[in-house]
Amino acid sequence: MAVCAGIRREDKNEWERRVPITPEHVKELRDKHDLHFIVQPSPVRVFPDNEYVEAGALVSEDLSGCNAIFAVKEIPIKLLLPQKTYMFFSHVIKGQPYNMPMLKKLMELGCTLIDYEKVEDAKGRRLIFFGRHAGIAGAIESFHALGRRLELEGIKSPFSDIRHAYDYSDMKEITDSLKTVGSRISTEGLPREIAPVAIGIAGYGHVGGGASEIIDLLPNEEIKPSQLRELAASKDMRNDIIYKVVFKEEDLVTPVSKDADFILQEYYDHPEKYEGVFEQYLPHLTLLLNTIYWTNRYPRLVTKAALKKLYEQNDKPTLRVIGDISCDIEGAIEATAHSTNPGTPCFVYNPLEGKVSEGIEGKGVAIMAVDNLPCEIPAESSRNFSNVLKSFAPAIARADYSTSFEELELPPEIRKAVILHKGKLTPDFKYLEKNVKS
């Protein structure tokens, strides 16, 4: 029996052009699973309306007849429909205050909410994500910011040739362009006044991997965090490469008890037994890319106090830019005062005054904090995302959500991602009750 699913237009901002399911996969799901789609019209979506029509979808504003509605980002409260099943990145699982009104409204409307972020396999590994493309776009934007900051200091560098991520037509152009920049670094070298250039990546998951892909398009040598301090004084220091440093958990923290050893699982289970030590690396990094998953249980990666100390010791420190790709507001990077968008991807934080100035100019460290980075590479990121989601879409669309949660038939990977069922928090997410109330 034919079932209808909906695809919302994205309206977070004018930069959001991604889709959860591409026209190619809409056609495949229609032909193979008799799953029909209604797609809201959009003037900015990377795949235009006519491509969905050609794939057999109906383009219409009205999604009320859909059994499940797919989106990418959060849905404005006023546009939520009663008793519907929604699947999108809700950004509520950490109790994020800015999305609690949306969660409360979904509860009041008796909706079911499924979050991509919690779709995991039996080993807890995420299955549906944009992480790699967030890392790719975040690294590009951060390098672009570095080029601009150096220009403001009167320093010309090959980084000035790196554009915004959204200015490239596709991944091939990104690859070709970055390789050209890399060739300039190899042949011309980097300005002596900024060498050695050390790029730090905090984290080594999908997001960190994407960022590393971009760095690897440039001539680089990977060194250990322990080698950073000696790098500038080394006679072997080179200016025709950049130095890549990947930081893992054991590099970020140390046990509070000085006679204890670092144990990864203990750190995950009892982070209160550890304290942050990342401050020691800040004076030696030119650019820091933050890609770690963080909650307030864990020590911060970069505190405001650490940045203040850095600027008190050196009026012009080596660190020019922090690319906060994870973008937790006042989170792992405490100075991330707010998120940004691709139009104005950076703000400058002055550690001595504790003040923020919008844009790329100003005294302090530039912070890139775009919170929907994959939208800058919309076609490739959507295709990869849709390629995974399509395997779950038929079961999600066909499920009978009128049953109790215990009787709800869904693949186990999807079932564990159900935050709300008929307006009620499911057992794994009961902890959010206090956040909704407050």
Sequence and secondary structure as in RCSB ss.txt:
>XXXX:A:sequence
MAVCAGIRREDKNEWERRVPITPEHVKELRDKHDLHFIVQPSPVRVFPDNEYVEAGALVSEDLSGCNAIFAVKEI
PIKLLLPQKTYMFFSHVIKGQPYNMPMLKKLMELGCTLIDYEKVEDAKGRRLIFFGRHAGIAGAIESFHALGRRL
ELEGIKSPFSDIRHAYDYSDMKEITDSLKTVGSRISTEGLPREIAPVAIGIAGYGHVGGGASEIIDLLPNEEIKP
SQLRELAASKDMRNDIIYKVVFKEEDLVTPVSKDADFILQEYYDHPEKYEGVFEQYLPHLTLLLNTIYWTNRYPR
LVTKAALKKLYEQNDKPTLRVIGDISCDIEGAIEATAHSTNPGTPCFVYNPLEGKVSEGIEGKGVAIMAVDNLPC
EIPAESSRNFSNVLKSFAPAIARADYSTSFEELELPPEIRKAVILHKGKLTPDFKYLEKNVKS
>XXXX:A:secstr
  EEEEE    S TT    SS HHHHHHHHHHH EEEEE   SS SS HHHHHHTT EE S  TT SEEE SS  
 GGG  TT EEES    TT  GGGHHHHHHHHHTT EEE GGG B TTS B S  HHHHHHHHHHHHHHHHHHHH
HHTT   GGGG   GGGSSSHHHHHHHHHHHHHHHHHH   TTT S EEEEE  SHHHHHHHHHHTTS EEEE G
GGHHHHTT TT  SSSEEEEEE HHHHEEESSTT    HHHHHH GGGEEE GGGGGGG SEEEE     TTS  
SB HHHHHHHHHH SS S  EEEESS  TTSSBTT  S BBTTB EEEEETTTTEEEESS SSSEEEE BTTGGG
GSHHHHHHHHHHHHTTTHHHHHH  TTS GGG    HHHHTTEEEETTEE GGGGGGHHHHH 
